[in-house]
Amino acid sequence: MEAAITLPNASSNSSQAGSPPHSPAATGLILLAVLAVLLATLVGNALVVAAVSTSRALRAPQNLFLVSLASADILVAILILPFSLAKEVMGYWYFGSLWCSLYLALDVLLCTASIGHLCAISLDRYWAVTRAARLNLRRSPGRVKGMIGAVWAAAALVALPPLFKARPRARQCELIDETWYVLASCVASFFAPCLVMVTVYCRIYRLTMRRSAAVLAARRGSAPCPGDANRRASWAAAPSRRHRSQHQSVSLCRRRLLRVRERRFTIVLAVVMGAFVLCWFPFFFTYSLEAVCGEGCRVSKPLFSFFFWIGYCNSSLNPIIYTVFNRDFRAAFRLCCWV
């Protein structure tokens, strides 16, 4: 999120076109690293969209959240990363004041939308665990699309000030650095949603562990006794009871399978959330701390630039997490690659 502050490459000492901010070797490494992140972001998130669109196992309404999140990451790769890379390598802003304002607003919009999606997904997971029956009746594609629209609308509200109050200057592209906006945007874009997600996932974890303990206790209490001749005789004499018991066993197995899949999906989303927090927390923490303390809390420019680029890396991590932790996504990705 360029919401940032002036990056090292935008400082007054390095804003001249004739003085590149990095050595040729460092510039080459930066180009290779950022281009790898950009390519991974584009390919990985495009596969997520294709997988949900083509795999029947992934066409549940809640996966529309993942499609929208992947779309935001694709837009980051197309609209933000190339210009951030050019600014980092050249040491100044080359693309004019109009695109500077749009670029800053889009950066804030897409970053806020990403974490907003994760917050909405965590709430959807919580409702799936605590209100499964009612949610299955109400969870329609239209309802999920309405939540996605609300996420994008909230992100747009956070991104409006950069669009109208950005201060592009000659060869520089900086967001407004007023304390009220820095703190408000950090709270709205990161700290408040993260607090919601951490609280929700802690409650989901406790509920899941409680239910798992209950299932294990039920299994111990209802374990069949092998070699019980009387039971076999009663089953042979009562076929209707046998069919009824078989039907109940099938229903129980289906419920257990559903809970296993729900738990696996919750774990995947928790890992996605954790990766997002680890990638973006250093940036938002240092960004907001500097707004409060001023020069006394400012980190070195190379370190802040590192935090800034680590945040962008998050856009390429979600598809990797899906592939590692979710069997349905692995199968769909293989199918998409073969096709």
Buried (B, 14 or more C-beta within 10 A) or exposed (E): BBBBBBBBBBBEEBBEEEEBBBEEEEBEEBBEEBEEBBEBBBEBBBBBBBBBEEBEBBEBBBBBBBBBBBBBBBBBBEBBBEBBBBBBBBBBBBBEBEBBBBBBBBBBBBBBBBBBBBBBBBBBBBBBBEEBEEBEEEBEEEBBBEBBEEBBEBBBEBBEBBBEBBBBEEBBBBBBBEEEBBBEBBBBBBBEBBEBBBEBBEEBBEBBEEEEEEBEEEEEEEEEEEEEEEEEEEEEEEEEEEEEEEEEEEEEEEEEEEBEBBBBBBBBBBBBBBBBBEBBBBBBBBBBBBBEEEEEEBBEBEEBBBBBBBBBBBBBBBBEBBBEBBEBBBBBBEEBEEE
